[in-house]
Amino acid sequence: MSIFKWEPLTPEQEQRVLKAIAAAELNTSGEIRVHIDKYCKTDPVFKAMNLFTHLKMEKTNYRNGVLLYVAKLENKFAIVGDEGINRVVPADFWESTKELMKARFSKGEITEGLEQGVNGIGVQLKQYFPYEDGDINELPDTISYG
């Protein structure tokens, strides 16, 4: 049984996720993006890492970008952080964040799962990469689809 049904996010759902991203990034120099595919014919971490580069997420000053990748019809997802954030977050952070998101996804609550993941990532980014005067949004706050 699929825990995801392929439908791009509705405009309302997309706005909720974008609002969560904006709120999470408000207090940090870090960057968060979301990408949603229908399918992932390979390992989701491998796919997310390739997308990370394709979306130029390594182009942040502190290497503190994070990508949440979801393949709805394959029931797969991954979180990829750049080397700056990977150096400082607790060893189990990505896995514990994935588990929280998975619990929501398994109930069909993709928007809520994405919001929860973004919020948790935002807390870590704020702790390790707080907002600095003159900070600019280095990457667009958009949801990309494949």
Phi, psi and chi 1 to 4 in degrees:
 res  aa     phi    psi   chi1   chi2   chi3   chi4
   1 MET       -  132.6  179.5  179.7  121.1      -
   2 SER   -79.7  133.9  173.7      -      -      -
   3 ILE   -86.1   -8.6   62.3  173.0      -      -
   4 PHE  -122.4  145.0  -63.7  122.1      -      -
   5 LYS  -115.9  130.7  175.9 -178.6  172.8 -167.6
   6 TRP   -72.7  111.6  175.1 -113.3      -      -
   7 GLU  -152.7  123.9  -67.5  174.3   -5.0      -
   8 PRO   -55.8  157.8  -21.9   31.2      -      -
   9 LEU   -58.4  143.7  -62.4  179.2      -      -
  10 THR   -68.7  162.1   66.5      -      -      -
  11 PRO   -54.8  -38.6  -28.7   36.5      -      -
  12 GLU   -65.8  -45.8  176.9 -170.8  -25.2      -
  13 GLN   -62.7  -43.0  -69.2  169.9  -38.9      -
  14 GLU   -60.5  -43.1 -166.8  167.6  -82.0      -
  15 GLN   -63.2  -37.2  -74.8  -53.8  -52.2      -
  16 ARG   -62.7  -44.1  -74.5  175.8   53.8 -168.1
  17 VAL   -68.2  -43.4  174.1      -      -      -
  18 LEU   -63.0  -36.8  -68.8  172.5      -      -
  19 LYS   -64.6  -40.1 -173.2  175.8  178.9  180.0
  20 ALA   -63.9  -41.1      -      -      -      -
  21 ILE   -63.2  -47.7  -67.7  169.8      -      -
  22 ALA   -60.5  -42.3      -      -      -      -
  23 ALA   -65.9  -41.1      -      -      -      -
  24 ALA   -66.3  -37.0      -      -      -      -
  25 GLU   -82.4  -11.8  -70.4 -176.2   -2.0      -
  26 LEU   -59.3  -34.4 -173.1   62.1      -      -
  27 ASN  -109.8   20.2  -61.9  -51.7      -      -
  28 THR  -147.7  159.1  178.0      -      -      -
  29 SER   -87.9   -4.3   63.5      -      -      -
  30 GLY   -71.2  164.7      -      -      -      -
  31 GLU  -129.5  137.1  -61.4  -72.9  -21.4      -
  32 ILE  -126.8  134.5  -57.6  169.2      -      -
  33 ARG  -133.1  157.0  -63.5 -145.3   43.0 -157.2
  34 VAL  -126.0  135.5  172.4      -      -      -
  35 HIS  -129.2  133.2 -178.8   90.0      -      -
  36 ILE  -123.6  124.5  -58.8  173.2      -      -
  37 ASP  -111.3  161.5  -88.0  -20.6      -      -
  38 LYS   -73.9  -51.5  -74.1 -176.8 -175.7 -179.8
  39 TYR  -127.1  156.3  -59.7  103.1      -      -
  40 CYS  -138.1  103.2  176.1      -      -      -
  41 LYS   -84.1    7.9  -61.7  -64.4 -175.5 -171.5
  42 THR  -136.7 -170.2 -174.0      -      -      -
  43 ASP   -65.4  129.8  174.7   66.3      -      -
  44 PRO   -63.9  -30.2   20.4  -29.1      -      -
  45 VAL   -68.3  -42.7  173.7      -      -      -
  46 PHE   -59.5  -46.5  178.0   77.4      -      -
  47 LYS   -62.3  -43.9  176.6   72.0 -178.2 -110.1
  48 ALA   -63.4  -39.2      -      -      -      -
  49 MET   -64.4  -40.4  -70.1  171.4   65.5      -
  50 ASN   -65.2  -42.7  -76.5  -30.9      -      -
  51 LEU   -64.1  -38.0  -83.4  166.5      -      -
  52 PHE   -53.8  -46.7 -166.4   93.7      -      -
  53 THR   -70.3  -43.4  -57.6      -      -      -
  54 HIS   -59.9  -37.5  177.4   73.8      -      -
  55 LEU   -83.6    2.3  -65.0  170.8      -      -
  56 LYS    59.0   38.0  -60.7 -177.2 -177.9   -9.5
  57 MET   -75.3  -12.5  -67.0 -166.1   61.0      -
  58 GLU   -81.1    1.5   75.9  -74.9   -2.9      -
  59 LYS   -88.8   25.4  -59.1  -71.6 -176.0 -173.1
  60 THR   -95.5  150.0   59.0      -      -      -
  61 ASN   -55.6  -42.5  -74.3  -22.5      -      -
  62 TYR  -102.0    8.3  -63.4  111.2      -      -
  63 ARG    54.1   49.5  -57.4  -67.2  -57.5  -96.7
  64 ASN  -122.5   37.0   55.6   -0.4      -      -
  65 GLY   -87.1  150.3      -      -      -      -
  66 VAL  -134.5  132.7  179.3      -      -      -
  67 LEU  -114.4  127.2  175.2   64.7      -      -
  68 LEU  -100.7  118.8  -75.6   82.1      -      -
  69 TYR  -113.4  131.7  169.6   76.7      -      -
  70 VAL  -131.7  131.0  175.4      -      -      -
  71 ALA  -113.2   96.6      -      -      -      -
  72 LYS   -60.1  -48.0  -72.4  179.6   79.8  174.4
  73 LEU   -78.9  -14.2  -67.2 -178.5      -      -
  74 GLU   -97.2   -2.5  -65.3  -74.0  -34.1      -
  75 ASN    57.8   41.3  -58.6  -37.1      -      -
  76 LYS  -127.6  149.5  -62.8  176.5 -178.2  178.9
  77 PHE  -158.8  162.7   71.1  103.1      -      -
  78 ALA  -151.9  157.5      -      -      -      -
  79 ILE  -123.5  128.7  -55.1  170.0      -      -
  80 VAL  -124.9  126.3  175.4      -      -      -
  81 GLY  -111.6  150.1      -      -      -      -
  82 ASP   -74.1  170.7 -153.4  -14.8      -      -
  83 GLU   -61.5  -31.8   61.9 -173.4   37.1      -
  84 GLY   -64.1  -47.2      -      -      -      -
  85 ILE   -75.1  -34.5 -173.5  140.4      -      -
  86 ASN   -62.7  -28.4  -75.3  -20.4      -      -
  87 ARG   -69.7  -24.8  -84.4 -164.4  -59.6  -93.9
  88 VAL  -114.0  -23.8  -65.2      -      -      -
  89 VAL   -73.9  154.2  -66.1      -      -      -
  90 PRO   -56.5  150.1  -21.9   31.0      -      -
  91 ALA   -55.8  -34.1      -      -      -      -
  92 ASP   -95.3    6.5   66.1  -20.3      -      -
  93 PHE   -59.9  -50.1  175.5   69.4      -      -
  94 TRP   -63.8  -41.5  -60.2  121.9      -      -
  95 GLU   -67.4  -41.4 -166.0   57.9   38.0      -
  96 SER   -67.3  -35.6   62.5      -      -      -
  97 THR   -65.9  -42.2  -57.9      -      -      -
  98 LYS   -59.8  -41.2  -96.5 -176.6   75.5  173.7
  99 GLU   -64.7  -41.0  -71.2  -56.6  -46.0      -
 100 LEU   -62.3  -43.7  -68.5  172.0      -      -
 101 MET   -66.2  -42.3  -67.8  172.8   64.9      -
 102 LYS   -60.0  -37.8 -176.1  177.2  179.0  179.9
 103 ALA   -60.9  -39.9      -      -      -      -
 104 ARG   -73.6  -43.6  -61.4  -54.8  -72.1  -97.6
 105 PHE   -59.6  -39.8  -70.8  168.6      -      -
 106 SER   -65.0  -18.2   67.5      -      -      -
 107 LYS   -94.3    5.2  -63.2  176.2 -172.7  173.2
 108 GLY    80.3   13.6      -      -      -      -
 109 GLU   -99.5   67.8  -60.0  172.0  -12.0      -
 110 ILE   -65.3  -42.1 -173.4  167.1      -      -
 111 THR   -62.3  -46.1  -55.4      -      -      -
 112 GLU   -64.8  -37.2  -65.8   80.2   -1.9      -
 113 GLY   -65.2  -42.5      -      -      -      -
 114 LEU   -65.5  -43.1  -72.5  168.6      -      -
 115 GLU   -60.2  -44.4  -71.7  172.9  -43.7      -
 116 GLN   -63.2  -43.7 -170.5  167.8   15.2      -
 117 GLY   -62.9  -46.1      -      -      -      -
 118 VAL   -60.7  -44.5  166.2      -      -      -
 119 ASN   -60.7  -45.3  -67.9  -22.1      -      -
 120 GLY   -64.7  -40.4      -      -      -      -
 121 ILE   -65.1  -39.9  -68.6  163.9      -      -
 122 GLY   -59.5  -38.8      -      -      -      -
 123 VAL   -62.3  -44.8  168.3      -      -      -
 124 GLN   -66.7  -42.8  -66.9  -65.7  -47.9      -
 125 LEU   -61.8  -42.4  -75.6  169.7      -      -
 126 LYS   -61.2  -40.8  179.1 -178.1  175.8 -176.3
 127 GLN   -64.4  -44.9  178.3  178.9  -10.2      -
 128 TYR   -97.6  -21.9  -63.7  107.8      -      -
 129 PHE  -136.0   67.4  -59.6   97.4      -      -
 130 PRO   -63.7  157.3   21.2  -28.9      -      -
 131 TYR   -58.1  139.4  175.8   84.0      -      -
 132 GLU  -119.7  148.7  -61.5  173.3  -12.6      -
 133 ASP   -54.3  135.1  -75.3  -21.3      -      -
 134 GLY    83.2    3.1      -      -      -      -
 135 ASP   -61.8  137.2 -176.1   48.2      -      -
 136 ILE  -117.1  156.7   60.3  165.5      -      -
 137 ASN   -75.9  106.2 -164.2    6.4      -      -
 138 GLU   -78.3  -23.8  -63.2  176.3  -81.9      -
 139 LEU  -129.9  150.1  -61.0  173.3      -      -
 140 PRO   -66.2  143.6   16.7  -22.9      -      -
 141 ASP   -89.9   82.7  -66.1  -18.7      -      -
 142 THR  -134.6  162.7   59.0      -      -      -
 143 ILE  -106.7  125.7  -61.3  171.1      -      -
 144 SER  -101.3  151.4   52.9      -      -      -
 145 TYR  -125.9  147.5  -65.1   94.3      -      -
 146 GLY  -122.1      -      -      -      -      -
